[in-house]
Amino acid sequence: MTHLGNGDGVVFHAKEKRWDSKSELMGKERVKRDREERENLVLWKAPVQTITNFIAEVFSILLNFLQNLQRNYLKCLLVLSICALFSFVYKNEGPDGFLHYYEKPFLWGLWWVWLGVLSSVGLGTGLHTFLLFLGPFIAKVTLEAYNCGSTDFVESEYPEKLICQEGATPGHVSILDIMAKVRFPAFCWGAGTALGELPPYFMARTARLTGEKDEDDEDLEEFEEIMKQKDAKADLDMMTRGKIFMHDLVQKVGFFGILAAASIPNPLFDLAGITCGHFLVPFWTFFGATLIGKAIIKMHIQKVFIIFVFSEQYVLAFLSFIKVLPGFGPSLYNFLEEMIKKQRAKLQTGQSSEEGGNPIGKIFEYFVFVMVAYFVVTIINSLAQSRLARSQKAKRDCNKND
């Protein structure tokens, strides 16, 4: 029986170490190539392959959903039984019953929560539902409240239509009155944005607890790269400095740091969720601070801004300032005044006052169409890339085993 001497053992371990380093380098290069391949899997570069992977991923998601239902059939039966019970009570309690009374506000609030989730969850990108839905709704309530002299609209038609109460005495409408009127949808939307911030948190938390890093997770890789740049104290650009500041704020200040980051319009908040998950910040600390910041503090700031901009006295003050400008002031004043009148008439009736329509309104409609179309395209690209990433990971794992 032959034994390796001490020198042979050292040489063997050195070769093994070099081989491991070489394998690790080759693995990183393969991951990099796979990522470049996924980045090219988009509708405008490879439409057929993208659509094929998208359809396959949709069927895969549906199959996994059905398999989960089968595995948890007892829970499904329980949920169906509860739904059947509610349906029975709903049909037999009459129009003045408890469920009938709360049906409309419940479904309305659920709609705004869903829009909030869409705004922040980011399936490739977020759908900016504040600009598309909540902001215009607050503006419409503001204009109609000043027109009616009250926020007491016809309850049976609200919120689909904003109709003044007949016989009501118009009075002074304050910003606080309008804020109270739109508080419920604004809070629900803000709560939805807080829910949409949970995936990055759970993703980073799971990676930290299991010790397994997803090689295809670009968010986690970006986080690790930022940490390396911070430790190296390199010359950083403004965006990277902002990300490091966000990381330090959340890590060192804790609850109040998360609260501060969530209370302002902050495109870097995903990094806060990743940081909290990586450092195992308790769930309720993260979600509680995020919910308070987004659904209460930030939402009130946004509400006040929209109401302030569309309040009648401030619009008139702005127009008066425009009117006294030398040269183009009077003509611009007449154009803006006419446009505001037409827009106000459209908000009241739901129809344009002229066949050609409002040019600003048309531009906004095109803007909405482009944003929604872009959101749909990014969903298709994202699901197709997810399918390809899973296939690439399976091939890499197969090569490792070989």
Helices and strands as residue ranges (DSSP letters): H 6-39, H 47-71, H 73-92, H 98-121, H 129-129, I 130-134, H 135-148, H 175-181, H 183-196, H 198-210, H 218-232, H 238-253, H 255-262, H 269-278, H 283-292, I 293-298, H 299-310, H 312-323, H 329-349, H 359-401
